[in-house]
Amino acid sequence: MGTLSTFLPFFAFVGVSWAVDARAGLLAAFVAASVRLLEHWKREEQCEPAAYDLCIFALFALLALYNGFGEPAWTATGILVRVEVGLLLCVLGSVALRQPCTLRAAYGLP
């Protein structure tokens, strides 16, 4: 897995949000985060996903579910702020768990 695939959910969110709308961007990011987790479990080494990947999956899953079923009155800017704050919390949480998202981890090196 390359460095870009680490940030694929965020790139999917930004790209689809820009092209379509922020609600569709959340769904695209959720799908991208799901694919990223499936890549981890499909690898031959059977390595477990990093804390960052699990956190990103949970972030986009919860935001997409709440946005789809909760009927929030979020604007596109409000969704973007929630995603940015969530990403910051994911990065800080992975650092606190001593599994930071580094380039070495993004390349899948030990």
PECOR-V843569 format. One record per residue. N is the residue number from 1. SS is DSSP state (H for helix, E for strand, L for the rest). PSI is psi in degrees with one decimal (NA if undefined). BURIAL is # if it has 16 or more other C-alpha atoms within 10 Angstrom, else .. Layout:
[[N & SS & PSI & BURIAL] [N & SS & PSI & BURIAL]]
This chain:
[[1 & L & 136.6 & .] [2 & L & 175.1 & .] [3 & H & -39.5 & .] [4 & H & -31.3 & .] [5 & H & -23.0 & #] [6 & H & -37.7 & #] [7 & L & 14.7 & #] [8 & H & -43.2 & #] [9 & H & -40.6 & #] [10 & H & -41.0 & #] [11 & H & -39.4 & #] [12 & H & -41.6 & #] [13 & H & -49.1 & #] [14 & H & -45.1 & #] [15 & H & -47.8 & #] [16 & H & -35.7 & #] [17 & H & -40.1 & #] [18 & H & -41.3 & .] [19 & H & -37.4 & .] [20 & L & -80.0 & .] [21 & L & 163.8 & .] [22 & H & -33.1 & #] [23 & H & -41.0 & #] [24 & H & -32.9 & #] [25 & H & -38.3 & #] [26 & H & -41.7 & #] [27 & H & -41.9 & #] [28 & H & -40.4 & #] [29 & H & -37.7 & #] [30 & H & -43.0 & #] [31 & H & -43.0 & #] [32 & H & -39.9 & #] [33 & H & -36.1 & #] [34 & H & -43.4 & #] [35 & H & -40.1 & .] [36 & H & -42.4 & #] [37 & H & -39.5 & #] [38 & H & -34.4 & .] [39 & H & -40.8 & .] [40 & H & -46.2 & #] [41 & H & -18.9 & .] [42 & H & -16.0 & .] [43 & L & 151.6 & .] [44 & L & -30.4 & .] [45 & L & -10.5 & .] [46 & L & 41.7 & .] [47 & L & 150.1 & .] [48 & L & 149.1 & .] [49 & L & 154.0 & .] [50 & L & 159.9 & #] [51 & H & -36.3 & #] [52 & H & -45.2 & #] [53 & H & -41.7 & #] [54 & H & -40.0 & #] [55 & H & -42.3 & #] [56 & H & -41.4 & #] [57 & H & -48.0 & #] [58 & H & -40.9 & #] [59 & H & -54.2 & #] [60 & H & -30.6 & #] [61 & H & -47.6 & #] [62 & H & -43.7 & .] [63 & H & -41.2 & #] [64 & H & -42.1 & #] [65 & H & -45.9 & .] [66 & H & -38.9 & .] [67 & H & -34.7 & #] [68 & H & -37.4 & .] [69 & H & -19.3 & .] [70 & L & -10.2 & .] [71 & L & 50.9 & .] [72 & L & 156.8 & .] [73 & L & 53.6 & .] [74 & L & 140.2 & .] [75 & L & 171.9 & .] [76 & H & -38.7 & .] [77 & H & -38.5 & .] [78 & H & -40.1 & .] [79 & H & -43.4 & #] [80 & H & -41.2 & #] [81 & H & -42.6 & .] [82 & H & -39.9 & .] [83 & H & -44.9 & #] [84 & H & -44.1 & .] [85 & H & -40.4 & .] [86 & H & -41.9 & #] [87 & H & -41.3 & #] [88 & H & -43.9 & .] [89 & H & -36.3 & #] [90 & H & -43.3 & #] [91 & H & -45.8 & #] [92 & H & -37.3 & #] [93 & H & -39.3 & #] [94 & H & -32.8 & #] [95 & H & -41.7 & .] [96 & H & -32.3 & .] [97 & L & 3.1 & .] [98 & L & 35.0 & .] [99 & L & 59.4 & .] [100 & L & 153.8 & #] [101 & L & 97.2 & #] [102 & L & 171.2 & .] [103 & H & -36.2 & .] [104 & H & -43.4 & .] [105 & H & -36.1 & #] [106 & H & -34.6 & #] [107 & L & -9.1 & .] [108 & L & 22.5 & .] [109 & L & 152.2 & .] [110 & L & NA & .]]
